Amino acid sequence: MAHRSHRHRPEGPCHFSLMSLSAARRLMLAVVPLAALWLAVAWVLGGAG
């Protein structure tokens, strides 16, 4: 009977894992371009110096 109550409800752990996954994906989509820009600026400043 315990397995019968284990339905995939919106407040279940599966929903939170999906939310954290999408949040991590959005975070990477925001951080990766900034990191690339920072590396490019550091490379230009390092080459100019």
N, C-alpha and C positions, 0 to 999 in steps of 0.2 A: 504493500500500500504506500510505502514511502516513495517508491519510484513513480507511482501514479500522480502524486502531488508535485513531482518535479517537472512542471511544465515551463516552457520558455516564456516567462512573463516579462513585461517591459522592465520591471525592477530587478530582474534576475542578474546574475553575474555575467551572462552572455551579452546582455545589453551594455553593461559597463565596459566589457572588454572591447566591444565594437566602438563605443564612444571614445575610449582611450586610444584605439587604433586610428580612428579618423582624426583625433586631436594630434596624435604623433605625426600623422601624415601631413596635416596642415602646418604643424610646427616645422617639419623638415622642409616643406615647400617655402616657408618663410625664412628659415635659417640658411639653407644651402645657397641661395643667391647672395645673401649678405656675406656669407663666409667667402664665396668666390670673389665678390667685390673687394673685400678686405684683403684677401691674398693678392689680388691684382694690384691694389694700391701699395701694399707692402713691397711687392716685387718691383714696381716702378720706382718707388722711393729708394729701395735698396740698390737698384741699378743706376739711379741718378746720383746717389751719394758716392 
